[in-house]
Amino acid sequence: KERGLWDTVMVNDLKHFEGSVQKIARIPEELKAIFATAFEVEPRWIVDAASRRQKWIDQAQSLNLYISGANGKKLDITYKMAWLRGLKTTYYLRA
């Protein structure tokens, strides 16, 4: 609000782009870097954060992965990385 970005046009733009701010021209780059949808966050960052938490968790954690343009290679890389970093499980994948 303080930047004067929040208005009816912004609401409609967010609906049009399914919640993503990345393609809205009037949003500054520094805000685009902060706000991302689940599909816009690289899965390796999610796996990395989960693997760092894992050593303090006795059992397993619910890890949800969102991969846009998923294919066999991306899935193999992501799940192999999770396994090598000691994650016990993932919960679900949205592609």
N, CA, C and O atoms as CSV, one atom per row, in Angstrom:
chain,resi,resn,atom,element,x,y,z
A,1,LYS,N,N,0.822,-1.190,0.000
A,1,LYS,CA,C,0.000,0.000,0.000
A,1,LYS,C,C,0.865,1.252,0.000
A,1,LYS,O,O,0.576,2.211,-0.715
A,2,GLU,N,N,1.932,1.242,0.806
A,2,GLU,CA,C,2.746,2.455,0.923
A,2,GLU,C,C,3.451,2.817,-0.378
A,2,GLU,O,O,3.855,3.966,-0.558
A,3,ARG,N,N,3.603,1.876,-1.271
A,3,ARG,CA,C,4.219,2.157,-2.573
A,3,ARG,C,C,3.190,2.547,-3.627
A,3,ARG,O,O,3.544,2.893,-4.754
A,4,GLY,N,N,1.937,2.490,-3.260
A,4,GLY,CA,C,0.886,2.853,-4.198
A,4,GLY,C,C,0.618,1.794,-5.259
A,4,GLY,O,O,0.106,2.108,-6.334
A,5,LEU,N,N,0.957,0.557,-4.970
A,5,LEU,CA,C,0.774,-0.522,-5.940
A,5,LEU,C,C,-0.546,-1.267,-5.764
A,5,LEU,O,O,-1.050,-1.871,-6.711
A,6,TRP,N,N,-1.104,-1.228,-4.565
A,6,TRP,CA,C,-2.280,-2.039,-4.270
A,6,TRP,C,C,-3.551,-1.305,-4.673
A,6,TRP,O,O,-3.946,-0.325,-4.042
A,7,ASP,N,N,-4.180,-1.793,-5.728
A,7,ASP,CA,C,-5.436,-1.222,-6.201
A,7,ASP,C,C,-6.195,-2.299,-6.960
A,7,ASP,O,O,-5.761,-3.450,-7.009
A,8,THR,N,N,-7.307,-1.938,-7.540
A,8,THR,CA,C,-8.132,-2.901,-8.272
A,8,THR,C,C,-7.392,-3.502,-9.459
A,8,THR,O,O,-7.547,-4.687,-9.754
A,9,VAL,N,N,-6.590,-2.694,-10.136
A,9,VAL,CA,C,-5.816,-3.198,-11.282
A,9,VAL,C,C,-4.844,-4.278,-10.814
A,9,VAL,O,O,-4.688,-5.305,-11.473
A,10,MET,N,N,-4.187,-4.043,-9.667
A,10,MET,CA,C,-3.245,-5.035,-9.140
A,10,MET,C,C,-3.960,-6.332,-8.779
A,10,MET,O,O,-3.462,-7.421,-9.066
A,11,VAL,N,N,-5.109,-6.220,-8.161
A,11,VAL,CA,C,-5.888,-7.409,-7.812
A,11,VAL,C,C,-6.217,-8.200,-9.072
A,11,VAL,O,O,-6.072,-9.422,-9.090
A,12,ASN,N,N,-6.655,-7.522,-10.115
A,12,ASN,CA,C,-6.981,-8.198,-11.372
A,12,ASN,C,C,-5.746,-8.799,-12.029
A,12,ASN,O,O,-5.810,-9.894,-12.587
A,13,ASP,N,N,-4.613,-8.082,-11.966
A,13,ASP,CA,C,-3.361,-8.627,-12.514
A,13,ASP,C,C,-2.946,-9.895,-11.772
A,13,ASP,O,O,-2.540,-10.876,-12.395
A,14,LEU,N,N,-3.047,-9.876,-10.453
A,14,LEU,CA,C,-2.687,-11.059,-9.665
A,14,LEU,C,C,-3.591,-12.243,-9.989
A,14,LEU,O,O,-3.129,-13.383,-10.046
A,15,LYS,N,N,-4.867,-11.978,-10.200
A,15,LYS,CA,C,-5.779,-13.053,-10.602
A,15,LYS,C,C,-5.396,-13.586,-11.976
A,15,LYS,O,O,-5.370,-14.797,-12.198
A,16,HIS,N,N,-5.099,-12.670,-12.897
A,16,HIS,CA,C,-4.754,-13.060,-14.264
A,16,HIS,C,C,-3.489,-13.921,-14.302
A,16,HIS,O,O,-3.422,-14.901,-15.044
A,17,PHE,N,N,-2.492,-13.554,-13.504
A,17,PHE,CA,C,-1.221,-14.285,-13.486
A,17,PHE,C,C,-1.165,-15.336,-12.383
A,17,PHE,O,O,-0.081,-15.757,-11.977
A,18,GLU,N,N,-2.326,-15.757,-11.899
A,18,GLU,CA,C,-2.461,-16.840,-10.920
A,18,GLU,C,C,-1.600,-16.626,-9.681
A,18,GLU,O,O,-0.967,-17.558,-9.185
A,19,GLY,N,N,-1.582,-15.393,-9.186
A,19,GLY,CA,C,-0.874,-15.078,-7.952
A,19,GLY,C,C,0.578,-14.695,-8.113
A,19,GLY,O,O,1.216,-14.292,-7.140
A,20,SER,N,N,1.112,-14.808,-9.299
A,20,SER,CA,C,2.519,-14.485,-9.531
A,20,SER,C,C,2.695,-12.999,-9.817
A,20,SER,O,O,1.919,-12.401,-10.562
A,21,VAL,N,N,3.723,-12.414,-9.217
A,21,VAL,CA,C,4.034,-11.001,-9.475
A,21,VAL,C,C,5.101,-10.847,-10.550
A,21,VAL,O,O,5.393,-9.725,-10.964
A,22,GLN,N,N,5.683,-11.938,-11.005
A,22,GLN,CA,C,6.845,-11.887,-11.889
A,22,GLN,C,C,6.569,-11.219,-13.239
A,22,GLN,O,O,7.469,-10.601,-13.807
A,23,LYS,N,N,5.366,-11.328,-13.754
A,23,LYS,CA,C,5.060,-10.771,-15.078
A,23,LYS,C,C,4.312,-9.438,-15.024
A,23,LYS,O,O,3.877,-8.925,-16.055
A,24,ILE,N,N,4.166,-8.882,-13.827
A,24,ILE,CA,C,3.481,-7.597,-13.683
A,24,ILE,C,C,4.531,-6.503,-13.778
A,24,ILE,O,O,5.378,-6.363,-12.895
A,25,ALA,N,N,4.471,-5.733,-14.848
A,25,ALA,CA,C,5.530,-4.767,-15.173
A,25,ALA,C,C,5.728,-3.692,-14.112
A,25,ALA,O,O,6.858,-3.256,-13.890
A,26,ARG,N,N,4.677,-3.262,-13.462
A,26,ARG,CA,C,4.827,-2.139,-12.530
A,26,ARG,C,C,5.348,-2.543,-11.151
A,26,ARG,O,O,5.525,-1.685,-10.286
A,27,ILE,N,N,5.590,-3.809,-10.941
A,27,ILE,CA,C,6.164,-4.252,-9.666
A,27,ILE,C,C,7.683,-4.149,-9.757
A,27,ILE,O,O,8.276,-4.695,-10.687
A,28,PRO,N,N,8.324,-3.460,-8.814
A,28,PRO,CA,C,9.780,-3.314,-8.833
A,28,PRO,C,C,10.488,-4.664,-8.680
A,28,PRO,O,O,9.972,-5.586,-8.048
A,29,GLU,N,N,11.673,-4.757,-9.269
A,29,GLU,CA,C,12.444,-6.002,-9.241
A,29,GLU,C,C,12.739,-6.471,-7.821
A,29,GLU,O,O,12.737,-7.674,-7.556
A,30,GLU,N,N,12.995,-5.534,-6.900
A,30,GLU,CA,C,13.308,-5.955,-5.526
A,30,GLU,C,C,12.117,-6.639,-4.860
A,30,GLU,O,O,12.307,-7.498,-3.998
A,31,LEU,N,N,10.898,-6.275,-5.241
A,31,LEU,CA,C,9.724,-6.971,-4.721
A,31,LEU,C,C,9.523,-8.311,-5.421
A,31,LEU,O,O,9.091,-9.282,-4.800
A,32,LYS,N,N,9.835,-8.362,-6.703
A,32,LYS,CA,C,9.724,-9.631,-7.428
A,32,LYS,C,C,10.675,-10.670,-6.850
A,32,LYS,O,O,10.372,-11.863,-6.841
A,33,ALA,N,N,11.829,-10.209,-6.368
A,33,ALA,CA,C,12.803,-11.130,-5.776
A,33,ALA,C,C,12.313,-11.690,-4.439
A,33,ALA,O,O,12.718,-12.781,-4.039
A,34,ILE,N,N,11.458,-10.959,-3.760
A,34,ILE,CA,C,10.959,-11.381,-2.444
A,34,ILE,C,C,9.735,-12.281,-2.562
A,34,ILE,O,O,9.621,-13.276,-1.846
A,35,PHE,N,N,8.820,-11.933,-3.465
A,35,PHE,CA,C,7.549,-12.637,-3.561
A,35,PHE,C,C,7.556,-13.612,-4.736
A,35,PHE,O,O,7.677,-13.210,-5.893
A,36,ALA,N,N,7.425,-14.887,-4.421
A,36,ALA,CA,C,7.405,-15.922,-5.451
A,36,ALA,C,C,6.348,-16.960,-5.091
A,36,ALA,O,O,6.101,-17.224,-3.914
A,37,THR,N,N,5.733,-17.538,-6.103
A,37,THR,CA,C,4.804,-18.635,-5.853
A,37,THR,C,C,5.612,-19.901,-5.600
A,37,THR,O,O,6.819,-19.931,-5.839
A,38,ALA,N,N,4.956,-20.928,-5.125
A,38,ALA,CA,C,5.640,-22.187,-4.830
A,38,ALA,C,C,6.330,-22.748,-6.072
A,38,ALA,O,O,7.400,-23.347,-5.963
A,39,PHE,N,N,5.738,-22.564,-7.237
A,39,PHE,CA,C,6.335,-23.086,-8.465
A,39,PHE,C,C,7.516,-22.251,-8.938
A,39,PHE,O,O,8.285,-22.705,-9.785
A,40,GLU,N,N,7.677,-21.040,-8.411
A,40,GLU,CA,C,8.779,-20.170,-8.822
A,40,GLU,C,C,10.013,-20.318,-7.930
A,40,GLU,O,O,11.062,-19.748,-8.228
A,41,VAL,N,N,9.896,-21.074,-6.848
A,41,VAL,CA,C,11.039,-21.334,-5.974
A,41,VAL,C,C,11.713,-22.611,-6.460
A,41,VAL,O,O,11.056,-23.638,-6.629
A,42,GLU,N,N,13.016,-22.548,-6.685
A,42,GLU,CA,C,13.752,-23.725,-7.155
A,42,GLU,C,C,13.666,-24.846,-6.115
A,42,GLU,O,O,13.914,-24.602,-4.934
A,43,PRO,N,N,13.323,-26.061,-6.527
A,43,PRO,CA,C,13.203,-27.173,-5.580
A,43,PRO,C,C,14.486,-27.425,-4.785
A,43,PRO,O,O,14.424,-27.897,-3.650
A,44,ARG,N,N,15.633,-27.120,-5.362
A,44,ARG,CA,C,16.888,-27.372,-4.634
A,44,ARG,C,C,16.969,-26.540,-3.360
A,44,ARG,O,O,17.572,-26.971,-2.377
A,45,TRP,N,N,16.359,-25.331,-3.366
A,45,TRP,CA,C,16.365,-24.504,-2.156
A,45,TRP,C,C,15.463,-25.107,-1.086
A,45,TRP,O,O,15.780,-25.046,0.102
A,46,ILE,N,N,14.360,-25.679,-1.496
A,46,ILE,CA,C,13.440,-26.323,-0.554
A,46,ILE,C,C,14.104,-27.553,0.056
A,46,ILE,O,O,14.040,-27.765,1.267
A,47,VAL,N,N,14.743,-28.365,-0.791
A,47,VAL,CA,C,15.442,-29.559,-0.310
A,47,VAL,C,C,16.595,-29.163,0.608
A,47,VAL,O,O,16.808,-29.794,1.643
A,48,ASP,N,N,17.332,-28.133,0.240
A,48,ASP,CA,C,18.455,-27.686,1.062
A,48,ASP,C,C,17.979,-27.229,2.443
A,48,ASP,O,O,18.563,-27.608,3.458
A,49,ALA,N,N,16.926,-26.420,2.482
A,49,ALA,CA,C,16.398,-25.950,3.768
A,49,ALA,C,C,15.891,-27.121,4.611
A,49,ALA,O,O,16.120,-27.163,5.820
A,50,ALA,N,N,15.210,-28.062,3.980
A,50,ALA,CA,C,14.692,-29.225,4.704
A,50,ALA,C,C,15.832,-30.086,5.236
A,50,ALA,O,O,15.753,-30.600,6.352
A,51,SER,N,N,16.886,-30.244,4.451
A,51,SER,CA,C,18.009,-31.075,4.901
A,51,SER,C,C,18.731,-30.434,6.083
A,51,SER,O,O,19.242,-31.143,6.949
A,52,ARG,N,N,18.779,-29.122,6.129
A,52,ARG,CA,C,19.394,-28.441,7.273
A,52,ARG,C,C,18.549,-28.608,8.540
A,52,ARG,O,O,19.093,-28.700,9.640
A,53,ARG,N,N,17.230,-28.647,8.388
A,53,ARG,CA,C,16.346,-28.844,9.549
A,53,ARG,C,C,16.342,-30.286,10.024
A,53,ARG,O,O,16.132,-30.548,11.209
A,54,GLN,N,N,16.571,-31.224,9.111
A,54,GLN,CA,C,16.380,-32.645,9.385
A,54,GLN,C,C,17.165,-33.132,10.596
A,54,GLN,O,O,16.680,-33.996,11.326
A,55,LYS,N,N,18.355,-32.607,10.827
A,55,LYS,CA,C,19.167,-33.143,11.925
A,55,LYS,C,C,18.555,-32.863,13.303
A,55,LYS,O,O,18.947,-33.495,14.284
A,56,TRP,N,N,17.609,-31.937,13.393
A,56,TRP,CA,C,16.947,-31.646,14.661
A,56,TRP,C,C,15.572,-32.312,14.765
A,56,TRP,O,O,14.840,-32.085,15.729
A,57,ILE,N,N,15.228,-33.127,13.780
A,57,ILE,CA,C,13.917,-33.776,13.754
A,57,ILE,C,C,14.108,-35.272,13.953
A,57,ILE,O,O,14.865,-35.903,13.215
A,58,ASP,N,N,13.428,-35.847,14.947
A,58,ASP,CA,C,13.585,-37.271,15.248
A,58,ASP,C,C,13.030,-38.168,14.151
A,58,ASP,O,O,13.650,-39.169,13.791
A,59,GLN,N,N,11.876,-37.818,13.626
A,59,GLN,CA,C,11.257,-38.671,12.636
A,59,GLN,C,C,11.445,-38.055,11.253
A,59,GLN,O,O,12.570,-37.969,10.759
A,60,ALA,N,N,10.382,-37.640,10.644
A,60,ALA,CA,C,10.475,-37.050,9.308
A,60,ALA,C,C,9.649,-35.775,9.279
A,60,ALA,O,O,8.865,-35.512,10.191
A,61,GLN,N,N,9.825,-35.002,8.248
A,61,GLN,CA,C,9.065,-33.769,8.088
A,61,GLN,C,C,8.244,-33.846,6.804
A,61,GLN,O,O,8.597,-34.563,5.868
A,62,SER,N,N,7.178,-33.120,6.776
A,62,SER,CA,C,6.348,-33.047,5.589
A,62,SER,C,C,6.996,-32.064,4.621
A,62,SER,O,O,7.064,-30.867,4.900
A,63,LEU,N,N,7.461,-32.555,3.514
A,63,LEU,CA,C,8.149,-31.722,2.528
A,63,LEU,C,C,7.350,-31.735,1.236
A,63,LEU,O,O,7.201,-32.777,0.598
A,64,ASN,N,N,6.847,-30.592,0.861
A,64,ASN,CA,C,6.041,-30.469,-0.348
A,64,ASN,C,C,6.887,-29.837,-1.442
A,64,ASN,O,O,7.457,-28.763,-1.247
A,65,LEU,N,N,6.972,-30.485,-2.571
A,65,LEU,CA,C,7.756,-29.983,-3.694
A,65,LEU,C,C,6.832,-29.556,-4.826
A,65,LEU,O,O,5.857,-30.235,-5.145
A,66,TYR,N,N,7.158,-28.431,-5.417
A,66,TYR,CA,C,6.409,-27.890,-6.552
A,66,TYR,C,C,7.411,-27.696,-7.677
A,66,TYR,O,O,8.322,-26.876,-7.563
A,67,ILE,N,N,7.252,-28.438,-8.758
A,67,ILE,CA,C,8.212,-28.373,-9.855
A,67,ILE,C,C,7.463,-28.056,-11.140
A,67,ILE,O,O,6.641,-28.846,-11.603
A,68,SER,N,N,7.755,-26.892,-11.711
A,68,SER,CA,C,7.123,-26.551,-12.985
A,68,SER,C,C,7.920,-27.196,-14.110
A,68,SER,O,O,9.148,-27.260,-14.063
A,69,GLY,N,N,7.217,-27.663,-15.100
A,69,GLY,CA,C,7.876,-28.325,-16.221
A,69,GLY,C,C,8.593,-29.596,-15.799
A,69,GLY,O,O,9.680,-29.899,-16.294
A,70,ALA,N,N,7.985,-30.336,-14.888
A,70,ALA,CA,C,8.631,-31.545,-14.361
A,70,ALA,C,C,8.840,-32.571,-15.462
A,70,ALA,O,O,7.968,-32.804,-16.300
A,71,ASN,N,N,10.000,-33.166,-15.437
A,71,ASN,CA,C,10.299,-34.285,-16.329
A,71,ASN,C,C,11.138,-35.286,-15.538
A,71,ASN,O,O,11.504,-35.024,-14.393
A,72,GLY,N,N,11.434,-36.404,-16.134
A,72,GLY,CA,C,12.168,-37.457,-15.441
A,72,GLY,C,C,13.503,-36.999,-14.882
A,72,GLY,O,O,13.868,-37.357,-13.763
A,73,LYS,N,N,14.229,-36.211,-15.655
A,73,LYS,CA,C,15.548,-35.752,-15.211
A,73,LYS,C,C,15.440,-34.830,-13.999
A,73,LYS,O,O,16.187,-34.988,-13.034
A,74,LYS,N,N,14.506,-33.857,-14.042
A,74,LYS,CA,C,14.321,-32.943,-12.904
A,74,LYS,C,C,13.923,-33.710,-11.648
A,74,LYS,O,O,14.427,-33.442,-10.558
A,75,LEU,N,N,13.017,-34.662,-11.812
A,75,LEU,CA,C,12.583,-35.449,-10.662
A,75,LEU,C,C,13.729,-36.281,-10.109
A,75,LEU,O,O,13.911,-36.361,-8.894
A,76,ASP,N,N,14.497,-36.897,-10.988
A,76,ASP,CA,C,15.637,-37.704,-10.555
A,76,ASP,C,C,16.639,-36.858,-9.777
A,76,ASP,O,O,17.094,-37.263,-8.708
A,77,ILE,N,N,16.981,-35.702,-10.301
A,77,ILE,CA,C,17.946,-34.815,-9.637
A,77,ILE,C,C,17.419,-34.373,-8.273
A,77,ILE,O,O,18.148,-34.407,-7.281
A,78,THR,N,N,16.167,-33.963,-8.225
A,78,THR,CA,C,15.590,-33.450,-6.979
A,78,THR,C,C,15.509,-34.527,-5.909
A,78,THR,O,O,15.919,-34.300,-4.770
A,79,TYR,N,N,14.988,-35.687,-6.257
A,79,TYR,CA,C,14.833,-36.744,-5.259
A,79,TYR,C,C,16.169,-37.369,-4.872
A,79,TYR,O,O,16.345,-37.793,-3.730
A,80,LYS,N,N,17.098,-37.428,-5.799
A,80,LYS,CA,C,18.435,-37.923,-5.454
A,80,LYS,C,C,19.115,-36.956,-4.487
A,80,LYS,O,O,19.770,-37.387,-3.538
A,81,MET,N,N,18.964,-35.657,-4.723
A,81,MET,CA,C,19.534,-34.657,-3.825
A,81,MET,C,C,18.928,-34.804,-2.426
A,81,MET,O,O,19.647,-34.741,-1.429
A,82,ALA,N,N,17.625,-34.996,-2.353
A,82,ALA,CA,C,16.961,-35.166,-1.055
A,82,ALA,C,C,17.498,-36.400,-0.335
A,82,ALA,O,O,17.761,-36.354,0.867
A,83,TRP,N,N,17.656,-37.482,-1.052
A,83,TRP,CA,C,18.153,-38.722,-0.458
A,83,TRP,C,C,19.600,-38.568,0.008
A,83,TRP,O,O,19.941,-38.979,1.117
A,84,LEU,N,N,20.451,-37.980,-0.833
A,84,LEU,CA,C,21.862,-37.807,-0.479
A,84,LEU,C,C,22.050,-36.880,0.718
A,84,LEU,O,O,23.017,-37.019,1.468
A,85,ARG,N,N,21.137,-35.946,0.895
A,85,ARG,CA,C,21.251,-35.010,2.025
A,85,ARG,C,C,20.559,-35.519,3.283
A,85,ARG,O,O,20.468,-34.805,4.282
A,86,GLY,N,N,20.077,-36.745,3.233
A,86,GLY,CA,C,19.561,-37.376,4.441
A,86,GLY,C,C,18.098,-37.151,4.763
A,86,GLY,O,O,17.666,-37.412,5.886
A,87,LEU,N,N,17.327,-36.669,3.796
A,87,LEU,CA,C,15.897,-36.519,4.063
A,87,LEU,C,C,15.249,-37.893,4.124
A,87,LEU,O,O,15.530,-38.765,3.301
A,88,LYS,N,N,14.391,-38.071,5.097
A,88,LYS,CA,C,13.761,-39.371,5.284
A,88,LYS,C,C,12.565,-39.567,4.363
A,88,LYS,O,O,12.242,-40.695,3.990
A,89,THR,N,N,11.907,-38.472,3.997
A,89,THR,CA,C,10.714,-38.587,3.167
A,89,THR,C,C,10.368,-37.239,2.545
A,89,THR,O,O,10.879,-36.198,2.957
A,90,THR,N,N,9.504,-37.280,1.561
A,90,THR,CA,C,8.827,-36.080,1.076
A,90,THR,C,C,7.337,-36.392,1.179
A,90,THR,O,O,6.945,-37.555,1.274
A,91,TYR,N,N,6.520,-35.359,1.160
A,91,TYR,CA,C,5.091,-35.600,1.319
A,91,TYR,C,C,4.402,-35.719,-0.031
A,91,TYR,O,O,3.807,-36.754,-0.330
A,92,TYR,N,N,4.471,-34.695,-0.835
A,92,TYR,CA,C,3.870,-34.795,-2.160
A,92,TYR,C,C,4.578,-33.890,-3.146
A,92,TYR,O,O,5.317,-32.978,-2.775
A,93,LEU,N,N,4.333,-34.166,-4.394
A,93,LEU,CA,C,4.897,-33.396,-5.498
A,93,LEU,C,C,3.746,-32.818,-6.303
A,93,LEU,O,O,2.795,-33.523,-6.640
A,94,ARG,N,N,3.840,-31.546,-6.604
A,94,ARG,CA,C,2.888,-30.901,-7.515
A,94,ARG,C,C,3.676,-30.475,-8.740
A,94,ARG,O,O,4.689,-29.784,-8.634
A,95,ALA,N,N,3.210,-30.886,-9.876
A,95,ALA,CA,C,3.921,-30.543,-11.110
A,95,ALA,C,C,2.956,-29.946,-12.109
A,95,ALA,O,O,3.358,-29.589,-13.217
